[in-house]
Structure formats: C-alpha cells, structure tokens
Amino acid sequence: MGEMTLAFIEEQYKELDKLNDKENPAVLTRNISTGELFVRKALPIGFAPVIQQLQKLSSNYLPKIEIMIPSGKYLIVYEEYINGKNLADLVKKYPTFDPSEVTRLMLMLANALTELHANAIIHRDIKPSNIMISNDGILKLIDFDASRVYEVGKNQDTVNLGTIGYAAPEQYGFSQTDVRSDIYSIGVLMLELLLGKNTLPNQENITSLEKIAVRAASFDPDKRYQTIEEFRTAVKNDSLGPTFVSELSDFASFDIPMEEPPEVFLPWYRHIPGFRTGRTWKMIVAVLGYIFLLVGLFSEPVEGVKMTHTENFFSNFFLIVPAFVIFTNLCGVWKKLPILKSTSFIIRAVGIPIYIFICILFSAIFNTLIS
C-alpha cells in the first residue's frame, strides 16, 4: 500500500501521547470519526505474517488489530487501546497474589494463548509488563514485538528475542521455540505471582498450584506441559475446590483506582465532517458542500414532474442525505457497513460508489411510488 494511502489513513487519527521511549515509540491515538482510542506502532516489516494472523482473530483476551499498513521497511499497525492496569504495576504494589486470583489470571492467559497457538503464533515474551488487566477485570495479552510464526522442520529461531528471566532456554539458540516456550514463561510468571520474584517453592510445603507452575517452567521442554490445553486443564482441575473463582469474575481482589485515558476536548464544530481535521481547505470544501446540500434538499420539483413540495423534499432527502452520510463517514458509519469497514483503502474506494448507487436506486423507487 503506497504512501498516499498511508497518509489518507493517518489523517483519520489524532496523536495524543507517546506510550514508551523506544526508537519507534507506541503512540496513543484517537479516531477522529468515532472517538475510539488506538495504539499506533511501527514494527519491522518482517512481523507482517504475525500481524496478518492476529488481524483475523477475535478474542476477549487479545487486542484487536484495526489496521495494518506496510510502509517501506516498517509495518504501521493500529491496535485496540486497553484501558486498565498493567500487571507489572500491580506486581510492584502487591508482591504476591492470592492463589485464587493467580488461577483466574492463568486461565484467561491460557485462553489467549490457545487462540495464538491454534494459529501457529508463539508470543515469546510473556511477562507482567506485556499483560493488561482491563477496567472490567479481563486479562489482555499485548505486545507482539518478539512473536513469530512457528515453522515446521526448522532447527532454531532466526532471531533470538525475549526477556531474560522469562524467556525459555531455547530462545537463546538451543532450538526452535514452540508452544512449550510460552508455557515456560507462564510457569515463571505464575511462580512470581504466587511467591514473589526469583523465589522458588519450599519443596516440603509445596502446594498443588505451585507444582503446576514448577512443571510448566521446567528447563527441559519435554518435561513441561506439551500444549496450552494441558496446562489449562491442570489449573482448572486444581481450582475445583471451595476457593474456585470464575475466570470471568470481576478483578475484585485488588481495590485499585483505574486510570482514565487522556481526554481530548474538541470544539463542537470539530465533530462535523469537513471540520474534524482542522485543515482550512477541507473546511472550505465542507462549507460549499453543506450549501449544496441545503439547496438540493429545498430545490423546486423538476418542470413537468407532478410532485408536491413535500414529496419533492423527501425525494431529495432519500437521495442526498444517505449519500452524504456514506461519503463523509458520518458517525463512523463505515465501521458498520460491509465493504466500507474493510481496512483496505481500495475496497473502501470501490464501496463508496456502490452505496451511492444504492441511494440513487432507493430515491428512484420512491419517485416511482409517488408518481
């Protein structure tokens, strides 16, 4: 997709704030049309296979990929902004978590990885800072900067990424990472939540939940749970006692005030199509368009056509107003209509005249009925 298309897409988003200090920082943005928040990232173009797979998924436990645009050596990605707390911040405040809360979090994390692994995606960087707890208590696994698509028959990874302390041994070049590499990271994370960082369980008083974590974090991949389903079953079965907490219950163990996203206050006219970007030429075109719209709505019936002024008004209305809404994406209508909700600029460009033609067709039907 060309730079012209990228410029068109990025006009639809307003930058609000940088979210980190990386060379290509993640940026919080707001969709001008819908008001929704998204995170804009610039990833190496080599991540395209992973992002393409993620874009197909629809999961409560993964951020939604809204748009993916190749641009030179980078891949520009707009993904859902998660409004909530980062698990790393919670770990700083609460050195250890209640076992029932750990169970709940691990079940949701397993659900996220079940979808990833089913699509051959290995996350490879599971750690507290890559996990968000949304305001409604749902775990979201984020940050796929180290992820890769598993390749059958390959001996080792092309690039060794991950975070020391959480990354499986094979991520340092011993062999190719697979689903068991993520299971290792889950085991380390689970032990950290239960016991505190860099702490191992007392073998004499080890609990069943701690045993699950120790097995998941085995150095030898063959000694770990071999699939995320195995791990999830073990955690689920361990939870079937009186302390069982539903994996979809509220995040009630922590009384933490959740931060609201940065609010952007715009003048009322900046919500009107043509005025949303604040660009002078667009506002001039918009004013001319609105004048044309009013003239069209209240124009006289065509000479020779037997139609009252009221009938003529509704005839004009059924043609002009729906076409205007479609053309300007008023109230974010594109996100609700087939073809127009596509992330491809070309598909949208084809969809607009199709919907305009439908508007003309409905207007013609109305004229036929009243004539």
C-alpha positions as CSV (number, residue, x, y, z in Angstrom):
1,M,0.0,0.0,0.0
2,G,1.5,3.3,-1.0
3,E,2.5,6.4,1.0
4,M,-0.6,8.2,-0.4
5,T,-2.8,5.6,1.2
6,L,-0.9,5.7,4.5
7,A,-1.3,9.4,4.6
8,F,-5.0,9.1,4.0
9,I,-5.4,6.5,6.8
10,E,-3.3,8.5,9.3
11,E,-5.4,11.6,8.6
12,Q,-8.2,9.7,10.4
13,Y,-6.3,9.5,13.7
14,K,-5.1,12.3,16.1
15,E,-1.9,11.6,18.1
16,L,-2.4,12.1,21.8
17,D,0.7,10.8,23.6
18,K,3.7,8.6,23.4
19,L,3.4,5.4,25.5
20,N,7.1,4.5,25.7
21,D,10.6,5.8,24.9
22,K,11.6,3.3,22.2
23,E,13.2,4.4,19.0
24,N,9.8,4.0,17.3
25,P,7.5,4.6,20.2
26,A,4.0,3.3,20.5
27,V,1.6,6.3,20.2
28,L,-1.8,6.7,21.7
29,T,-4.2,8.0,19.0
30,R,-7.9,8.8,18.7
31,N,-10.0,8.0,15.7
32,I,-11.4,11.4,14.6
33,S,-14.6,9.9,13.3
34,T,-15.5,7.5,16.1
35,G,-13.6,8.8,19.1
36,E,-12.2,5.4,19.8
37,L,-8.6,5.0,21.2
38,F,-5.9,3.0,19.4
39,V,-2.2,2.4,19.8
40,R,-0.1,3.1,16.7
41,K,3.1,1.1,16.3
42,A,5.8,0.9,13.7
43,L,7.1,-2.7,13.6
44,P,9.8,-4.2,11.3
45,I,8.2,-5.4,8.0
46,G,9.2,-8.9,8.9
47,F,6.4,-9.1,11.5
48,A,3.8,-8.9,8.8
49,P,3.0,-12.7,9.0
50,V,2.3,-12.5,12.7
51,I,0.2,-9.3,12.4
52,Q,-1.8,-10.8,9.5
53,Q,-2.7,-13.8,11.6
54,L,-3.6,-11.6,14.6
55,Q,-5.9,-9.4,12.4
56,K,-8.0,-12.5,11.7
57,L,-8.6,-13.3,15.4
58,S,-11.4,-12.0,17.5
59,S,-10.7,-12.7,21.2
60,N,-11.6,-11.2,24.5
61,Y,-8.0,-11.8,25.7
62,L,-6.1,-10.2,22.8
63,P,-6.1,-6.6,21.5
64,K,-7.9,-6.2,18.2
65,I,-5.8,-5.2,15.2
66,E,-7.7,-2.4,13.5
67,I,-5.3,-1.6,10.6
68,M,-2.0,-2.9,9.2
69,I,-0.2,-0.8,6.6
70,P,3.2,-1.8,5.0
71,S,5.4,1.3,4.7
72,G,8.9,0.8,3.4
73,K,10.8,-1.3,5.9
74,Y,8.1,-0.8,8.6
75,L,4.7,-2.1,9.2
76,I,2.3,0.6,10.6
77,V,-0.2,-1.1,13.0
78,Y,-3.2,0.4,14.8
79,E,-4.4,-1.8,17.5
80,E,-7.1,-1.5,20.3
81,Y,-6.1,0.6,23.3
82,I,-6.6,-1.3,26.5
83,N,-8.0,0.9,29.3
84,G,-6.8,-0.6,32.6
85,K,-3.8,-1.5,34.7
86,N,-0.5,-3.1,33.6
87,L,0.2,-6.3,35.6
88,A,3.8,-5.1,36.2
89,D,2.4,-2.1,38.1
90,L,0.2,-4.5,40.2
91,V,3.2,-6.7,40.9
92,K,5.1,-3.7,42.3
93,K,2.1,-2.9,44.6
94,Y,1.3,-6.5,45.6
95,P,4.5,-8.7,45.8
96,T,2.3,-11.8,45.9
97,F,-1.2,-12.6,44.7
98,D,-3.9,-14.8,46.3
99,P,-3.8,-18.3,44.7
100,S,-7.5,-17.9,43.5
101,E,-6.5,-14.7,41.7
102,V,-3.5,-16.4,40.1
103,T,-5.8,-19.2,39.0
104,R,-8.2,-16.7,37.4
105,L,-5.4,-14.9,35.6
106,M,-3.7,-18.0,34.4
107,L,-7.0,-19.4,32.9
108,M,-7.5,-16.2,31.0
109,L,-3.9,-16.1,29.8
110,A,-4.3,-19.8,28.7
111,N,-7.3,-18.7,26.7
112,A,-5.3,-16.0,24.9
113,L,-2.5,-18.5,24.1
114,T,-5.0,-21.1,22.9
115,E,-6.0,-18.8,20.1
116,L,-2.5,-17.8,19.3
117,H,-1.1,-21.4,19.3
118,A,-4.1,-22.6,17.1
119,N,-2.8,-20.1,14.5
120,A,0.9,-21.1,14.9
121,I,1.8,-17.9,16.7
122,I,4.4,-18.1,19.5
123,H,4.3,-15.0,21.7
124,R,7.9,-15.4,23.1
125,D,7.7,-12.5,25.6
126,I,5.2,-13.3,28.3
127,K,5.9,-11.1,31.3
128,P,4.0,-8.8,33.6
129,S,4.6,-5.7,31.5
130,N,3.0,-7.4,28.5
131,I,-0.2,-8.2,30.3
132,M,-3.0,-5.7,30.9
133,I,-6.0,-6.1,33.2
134,S,-8.9,-4.1,31.7
135,N,-11.2,-2.0,33.8
136,D,-13.8,-4.8,33.7
137,G,-11.2,-7.3,35.0
138,I,-10.3,-9.1,31.8
139,L,-6.7,-10.1,31.1
140,K,-5.3,-8.9,27.7
141,L,-2.0,-10.3,26.4
142,I,-0.3,-7.5,24.5
143,D,3.0,-6.6,22.7
144,F,3.8,-9.0,19.9
145,D,7.2,-7.4,19.1
146,A,9.0,-10.7,19.8
147,S,6.3,-13.0,18.3
148,R,6.9,-15.4,15.4
149,V,5.0,-17.9,13.3
150,Y,6.1,-21.5,14.0
151,E,7.8,-23.2,11.1
152,V,7.8,-27.0,10.8
153,G,11.2,-28.5,10.4
154,K,13.3,-25.5,11.5
155,N,16.1,-26.1,13.9
156,Q,16.2,-22.8,15.7
157,D,14.8,-19.2,15.5
158,T,16.2,-16.8,13.1
159,V,16.2,-14.0,15.7
160,N,16.6,-14.7,19.4
161,L,14.3,-12.4,21.3
162,G,12.6,-12.4,24.7
163,T,13.2,-11.1,28.2
164,I,15.9,-12.6,30.5
165,G,14.2,-14.4,33.4
166,Y,11.0,-15.1,31.5
167,A,12.3,-16.4,28.1
168,A,12.7,-20.2,27.7
169,P,16.2,-21.6,27.4
170,E,15.6,-22.5,23.7
171,Q,15.1,-18.8,23.0
172,Y,18.8,-18.4,23.3
173,G,19.6,-20.6,20.4
174,F,19.3,-24.1,21.8
175,S,16.5,-25.0,19.4
176,Q,13.4,-23.5,17.7
177,T,10.8,-22.1,20.0
178,D,7.4,-23.7,20.0
179,V,4.2,-23.6,22.2
180,R,6.2,-25.0,25.1
181,S,8.4,-21.9,25.1
182,D,5.3,-19.8,26.1
183,I,4.4,-22.4,28.6
184,Y,7.8,-22.0,30.3
185,S,7.2,-18.2,30.5
186,I,3.8,-18.8,32.1
187,G,5.3,-21.1,34.7
188,V,7.9,-18.4,35.6
189,L,5.2,-15.7,35.8
190,M,2.9,-18.0,37.8
191,L,5.7,-18.6,40.4
192,E,6.4,-14.8,40.6
193,L,2.7,-14.1,41.3
194,L,2.4,-16.8,43.9
195,L,5.8,-16.4,45.7
196,G,7.4,-13.2,44.6
197,K,10.2,-12.6,42.0
198,N,13.1,-15.0,42.0
199,T,11.6,-17.2,44.6
200,L,11.2,-21.0,44.4
201,P,8.6,-23.0,46.5
202,N,9.6,-24.9,49.6
203,Q,9.6,-28.5,48.4
204,E,8.4,-29.7,51.8
205,N,5.3,-27.5,51.8
206,I,4.7,-27.0,48.0
207,T,1.1,-26.5,47.0
208,S,-0.6,-28.2,44.0
209,L,-0.8,-24.9,42.2
210,E,3.0,-24.3,42.8
211,K,3.7,-27.8,41.4
212,I,1.8,-26.9,38.2
213,A,4.0,-23.7,37.9
214,V,7.2,-25.7,38.5
215,R,6.4,-28.2,35.9
216,A,5.5,-25.5,33.4
217,A,8.8,-23.8,34.0
218,S,11.0,-27.0,33.5
219,F,14.3,-26.4,31.8
220,D,13.7,-29.4,29.5
221,P,10.8,-28.7,27.1
222,D,9.8,-32.4,27.2
223,K,9.1,-32.2,30.9
224,R,6.7,-29.2,30.6
225,Y,3.1,-29.4,29.7
226,Q,3.2,-30.1,26.0
227,T,0.2,-27.9,25.0
228,I,-1.5,-24.9,26.5
229,E,-4.7,-27.1,26.8
230,E,-2.8,-29.4,29.1
231,F,-1.7,-26.5,31.3
232,R,-5.2,-25.0,31.3
233,T,-6.8,-28.3,32.3
234,A,-4.3,-28.7,35.2
235,V,-5.0,-25.2,36.5
236,K,-8.8,-25.7,36.1
237,N,-8.8,-29.0,37.9
238,D,-6.7,-27.6,40.7
239,S,-9.3,-24.8,41.1
240,L,-12.3,-27.0,41.6
241,G,-12.3,-26.6,45.4
242,P,-14.2,-24.1,47.6
243,T,-11.9,-21.3,46.6
244,F,-12.6,-21.6,42.9
245,V,-13.1,-18.2,41.2
246,S,-14.8,-17.9,37.8
247,E,-12.3,-16.8,35.2
248,L,-14.8,-14.2,34.1
249,S,-15.4,-12.7,37.5
250,D,-14.5,-9.2,38.4
251,F,-11.0,-8.3,39.4
252,A,-12.1,-7.9,42.9
253,S,-9.0,-8.9,44.9
254,F,-7.4,-5.5,44.3
255,D,-9.1,-2.2,45.2
256,I,-7.2,-0.1,42.7
257,P,-8.5,3.1,41.1
258,M,-8.2,2.6,37.3
259,E,-6.8,5.5,35.4
260,E,-9.0,7.0,32.7
261,P,-7.5,7.5,29.2
262,P,-6.3,11.0,28.4
263,E,-9.3,13.1,27.4
264,V,-9.2,15.4,24.4
265,F,-11.7,18.3,24.4
266,L,-12.6,19.4,20.9
267,P,-14.8,22.4,20.0
268,W,-18.3,21.3,18.8
269,Y,-17.6,22.2,15.2
270,R,-14.6,19.8,15.2
271,H,-17.1,16.9,15.3
272,I,-18.7,17.9,12.0
273,P,-17.5,16.2,8.8
274,G,-15.0,18.5,7.0
275,F,-14.1,20.3,10.2
276,R,-12.7,17.3,12.1
277,T,-9.1,17.6,11.0
278,G,-9.0,21.4,11.3
279,R,-7.5,21.8,7.8
280,T,-8.5,25.0,6.1
281,W,-9.1,23.6,2.6
282,K,-11.3,20.8,3.9
283,M,-13.4,23.3,5.9
284,I,-13.9,25.4,2.8
285,V,-14.9,22.4,0.7
286,A,-17.2,21.4,3.6
287,V,-19.0,24.8,3.7
288,L,-19.6,24.6,-0.1
289,G,-20.8,21.0,0.3
290,Y,-23.3,22.0,3.1
291,I,-24.6,24.9,1.0
292,F,-25.1,22.4,-1.9
293,L,-26.8,20.0,0.5
294,L,-29.4,22.7,1.6
295,V,-30.0,23.9,-1.9
296,G,-30.5,20.3,-3.1
297,L,-33.0,19.5,-0.3
298,F,-35.2,22.5,-0.8
299,S,-34.9,22.8,-4.6
300,E,-38.2,23.0,-6.6
301,P,-39.6,20.0,-8.4
302,V,-38.3,19.4,-11.9
303,E,-40.5,21.2,-14.5
304,G,-43.1,18.8,-15.9
305,V,-42.9,16.4,-12.9
306,K,-46.2,16.3,-10.9
307,M,-45.0,16.3,-7.4
308,T,-45.9,18.4,-4.3
309,H,-43.2,20.4,-2.5
310,T,-43.3,17.9,0.4
311,E,-43.0,14.9,-1.9
312,N,-40.1,16.7,-3.7
313,F,-38.4,17.4,-0.4
314,F,-38.5,13.7,0.7
315,S,-37.4,12.6,-2.8
316,N,-34.3,14.9,-2.5
317,F,-33.8,13.7,1.1
318,F,-33.7,10.0,0.3
319,L,-31.1,10.7,-2.4
320,I,-28.9,13.4,-0.8
321,V,-28.8,12.7,2.9
322,P,-27.9,8.9,2.8
323,A,-25.3,9.7,0.1
324,F,-23.8,12.5,2.3
325,V,-23.7,10.2,5.3
326,I,-21.9,7.5,3.3
327,F,-19.5,9.8,1.6
328,T,-18.4,11.7,4.8
329,N,-18.4,8.6,7.1
330,L,-20.8,10.5,9.5
331,C,-20.8,9.0,13.0
332,G,-18.3,6.3,11.9
333,V,-20.9,4.6,9.7
334,W,-18.2,2.9,7.7
335,K,-17.4,0.6,10.6
336,K,-20.9,-0.8,10.5
337,L,-21.3,-1.4,6.7
338,P,-19.9,-4.3,4.7
339,I,-17.2,-3.4,2.3
340,L,-16.7,0.1,3.9
341,K,-15.5,-1.4,7.2
342,S,-12.6,-3.1,5.3
343,T,-9.1,-2.0,6.3
344,S,-8.2,-1.9,2.6
345,F,-8.3,1.6,1.0
346,I,-9.0,0.1,-2.4
347,I,-12.0,-1.9,-1.2
348,R,-13.4,1.2,0.6
349,A,-12.9,3.3,-2.6
350,V,-15.0,0.7,-4.5
351,G,-17.6,0.5,-1.8
352,I,-18.4,4.2,-1.7
353,P,-19.8,4.4,-5.3
354,I,-21.7,1.1,-4.7
355,Y,-23.5,2.6,-1.7
356,I,-24.1,5.9,-3.6
357,F,-25.7,3.9,-6.4
358,I,-27.9,2.2,-3.8
359,C,-29.0,5.6,-2.6
360,I,-29.9,6.6,-6.1
361,L,-31.8,3.4,-6.6
362,F,-33.9,4.0,-3.4
363,S,-34.6,7.5,-4.5
364,A,-35.8,6.3,-7.9
365,I,-38.1,3.7,-6.3
366,F,-39.6,6.4,-4.0
367,N,-40.2,8.7,-7.1
368,T,-41.9,5.8,-8.9
369,L,-44.1,5.0,-6.0
370,I,-45.4,8.6,-5.5
371,S,-45.7,9.5,-9.2
